[in-house]
Amino acid sequence: MSFTLAIVGRPNVGKSTLFNRLVGKRLALVDDQPGVTRDLREGAARLGDLRFTVIDTAGLEEATDDTLQGRMRKLTERAVDMADVCVFMIDARVGVTPVDEAVADILRKRGRNVIVAANKSEGRAADGGVIEAYSLGLGEPIRLSAEHGEGLNDLYAQLLPLSEQFSERDRTDTPETDVSVDDEDGDDDIRVPTPDKPLQVAVVGRPNAGKSTLINKLLGEDRLLTGPEAGITRDAISVQMDWNGLPVRIFDTAGMRKKAKVQEKLEKLSVSDGLRAVKFAEVVVVLLDAAIPFEQQDLRIADLAEREGRAVVIAVNKWDAEDDKSEKLKMLREECARLLPQLRGVPLVTVSALTGKGLDRLQQAIERAYDVWNTRVTTAKLNQWLSGMVEAHPPPAPSGRRIKLRYMTQAKTRPPGFVVMCSNPEKMGASYSRYLVNGLRDTFHMPGTPIRLYMRSQSDANPYKNRTKSTPSRLRKHLGKGRADT
């Protein structure tokens, strides 16, 4: 019972509000300003017992193909072509406009199954717009209020018979056997699909660094909206892809500027959406512009990813425009080591999102960074290493008493976290902790990934540390009774 539903219509009719209502989350940005949505956003929707994929689209407008609105229109038309059902939304309080009639013409030519939804239909002010919707010639409209959740039962009633048709189609297209077994020679060839959790990758950077162009090149299709204008992407768009059998979900985020320059409410929402993508990602690709690399905002973004504990890969885009590549690459590596000491050894890859050169190296760097992020070292190896580090460089001796490092263990991964049991952990200097972290990177091959090192005292784990010595109450009662008897 799976199908794809696209929500289409002119700007500011409530498409993103309905999308959020169907997926049960506030995924798409919603604002009173028209034209907030620019890219196609997909989500897993649920309506009663129906399960389907819903696509939020940009508002359809009449514009030439070389403009931003024209490129948005082409993306929306593509969503209509790939969808099984289209929900055509109009604003019932405004009524049918010439743009609505143009959208209806597009859907008549392209859409397979169209449901007209008159949104914002709560109250009598919407009655006229609902009646006008009949003139579109796309069937009986349903009264809907995406903001308040009204009319979803009518939408369900129209989707139910369509979903049954799609289920019958899927049964017809599905092979009779899903499992193949070949045991004549004792070997079985059983293929059972198992859903793997995809690798979460977020691409972040300043505006106009080429994030959407890079992802389109990785996908091999123009899935995301691109152009010469800065700040085209407004919210974090996720797309699923496959890297030689490895499932990957990659997030395209809005360009992040300095906080002082972000004044508009919509840009603040876009940046916060990108920050959420960083927090939920596993690998963060910080995309730099080769012409102006390692700006202050680039360093802040990389530091944010490190503080969130994500695996980091530095990608330098627009490499095809560089002349002296060897000298520039040497300078980039030196700058990276100097400006990002907290990410010592972070992978630095040069790419061209326009030509696709270097994308294979970027893919390998992402997979390697993910493996390092999940590194686990045995306690025996850690303590053997710790003894050598202490012998080579003893810990500090505050007030003449040297801190003793007793033993070490790894407490977690993603990112790797280590606990060192020692005396007087509060007096351990930051420089010695950096010495140990850098030693861990070099010895156990963990370049670039955030490493968490915690100093603990053995008394911290003692539950009786702050309790005074006293006779147990049951024993005191027994002793008191004995004295009374004598």
Helices and strands as residue ranges (DSSP letters): E 4-8, H 15-23, E 41-47, E 50-56, H 68-82, E 85-91, H 98-110, E 114-119, G 124-126, H 127-132, G 133-136, E 142-143, H 152-173, E 199-205, H 211-219, E 237-243, E 246-252, G 259-261, H 265-280, E 283-289, H 296-307, E 311-317, G 319-321, H 325-339, G 341-343, E 348-350, H 359-373, H 379-392, G 398-400, E 405-412, E 417-422, G 425-427, H 430-443, E 452-456, G 458-461, H 473-485
